[in-house]
Amino acid sequence: MEQTTLSRFVKAMRKQYNLTQVELSEKSGVGLRFVRELEQGKQTLRVDKVNQILNLFGKEVGAIPIEKEEK
């Protein structure tokens, strides 16, 4: 698995808060396996579980509009 922007962000925030993967798992309420897969860049993840982790850092994943250039 190749690391993604999201996986790098989560890993960096976890380290910034001095959390192990186990601690992040416990604090966010998701399984340790999910945390590991997220940090490794797994391509298919449940958004609700991603948001459980991101909420610890004051962030969330969501749909944003794409601005299209008019020609």
VOPA-611799 format. One record per residue (C-alpha): residue in three letters; residue number from 1; x, y, z. Coordinates in Angstrom, 3 decimals. Example, Ala and Ser with C-alpha at 12.3 -4.5 7.8 and 13.67 -1.06 7.14 Angstrom:
SITE code pos        x        y        z
SITE  ala   1   12.300   -4.500    7.800
SITE  ser   2   13.670   -1.060    7.140
This chain:
SITE code pos        x        y        z
SITE  met   1    0.000    0.000    0.000
SITE  glu   2    1.212    3.461   -0.868
SITE  gln   3    0.844    6.264    1.655
SITE  thr   4   -1.710    8.923    0.780
SITE  thr   5   -2.102   12.507    1.928
SITE  leu   6   -4.681   11.321    4.453
SITE  ser   7   -2.490    8.528    5.791
SITE  arg   8    0.493   10.865    6.157
SITE  phe   9   -1.691   13.451    7.913
SITE  val  10   -3.095   10.965   10.428
SITE  lys  11    0.341    9.544   11.189
SITE  ala  12    1.829   13.041   11.628
SITE  met  13   -1.004   14.146   13.925
SITE  arg  14   -0.749   10.954   15.964
SITE  lys  15    2.957   11.566   16.476
SITE  gln  16    2.391   15.266   17.236
SITE  tyr  17    0.028   14.246   20.035
SITE  asn  18    2.484   11.553   21.199
SITE  leu  19    0.016    8.727   20.640
SITE  thr  20    0.778    5.151   19.709
SITE  gln  21   -1.428    3.398   17.195
SITE  val  22   -2.982    1.470   20.087
SITE  glu  23   -3.764    4.694   21.974
SITE  leu  24   -5.239    6.313   18.863
SITE  ser  25   -7.380    3.245   18.346
SITE  glu  26   -8.659    3.344   21.918
SITE  lys  27   -9.297    7.096   21.998
SITE  ser  28  -11.126    7.146   18.669
SITE  gly  29  -13.113    3.968   19.194
SITE  val  30  -11.923    2.214   16.033
SITE  gly  31   -9.969   -1.007   15.799
SITE  leu  32   -6.197   -1.139   15.783
SITE  arg  33   -6.271   -2.890   12.406
SITE  phe  34   -8.216    0.048   10.945
SITE  val  35   -5.647    2.554   12.262
SITE  arg  36   -2.813    0.521   10.748
SITE  glu  37   -4.577    0.184    7.392
SITE  leu  38   -5.341    3.916    7.333
SITE  glu  39   -1.729    4.861    8.058
SITE  gln  40   -0.513    2.410    5.411
SITE  gly  41   -2.716    4.021    2.759
SITE  lys  42   -5.435    1.422    2.234
SITE  gln  43   -7.532    2.629   -0.693
SITE  thr  44  -10.967    1.657    0.637
SITE  leu  45  -11.901    2.831    4.116
SITE  arg  46  -15.158    3.613    5.885
SITE  val  47  -15.581    7.382    6.012
SITE  asp  48  -17.384    7.259    9.354
SITE  lys  49  -14.412    5.517   10.949
SITE  val  50  -11.951    7.915    9.307
SITE  asn  51  -13.962   10.782   10.786
SITE  gln  52  -13.898    9.172   14.245
SITE  ile  53  -10.115    9.438   14.101
SITE  leu  54   -9.994   12.885   12.500
SITE  asn  55  -12.443   14.289   15.065
SITE  leu  56   -9.753   13.842   17.724
SITE  phe  57   -7.711   16.406   15.790
SITE  gly  58  -10.617   18.767   15.066
SITE  lys  59  -10.962   17.671   11.433
SITE  glu  60  -13.335   15.638    9.270
SITE  val  61  -13.613   14.302    5.740
SITE  gly  62  -16.547   15.455    3.665
SITE  ala  63  -17.757   16.320    0.219
SITE  ile  64  -16.644   19.677   -1.117
SITE  pro  65  -17.791   21.313   -4.327
SITE  ile  66  -15.473   21.271   -7.294
SITE  glu  67  -15.206   24.615   -9.007
SITE  lys  68  -15.273   24.240  -12.764
SITE  glu  69  -13.761   26.838  -15.028
SITE  glu  70  -16.165   28.286  -17.543
SITE  lys  71  -14.932   28.248  -21.118
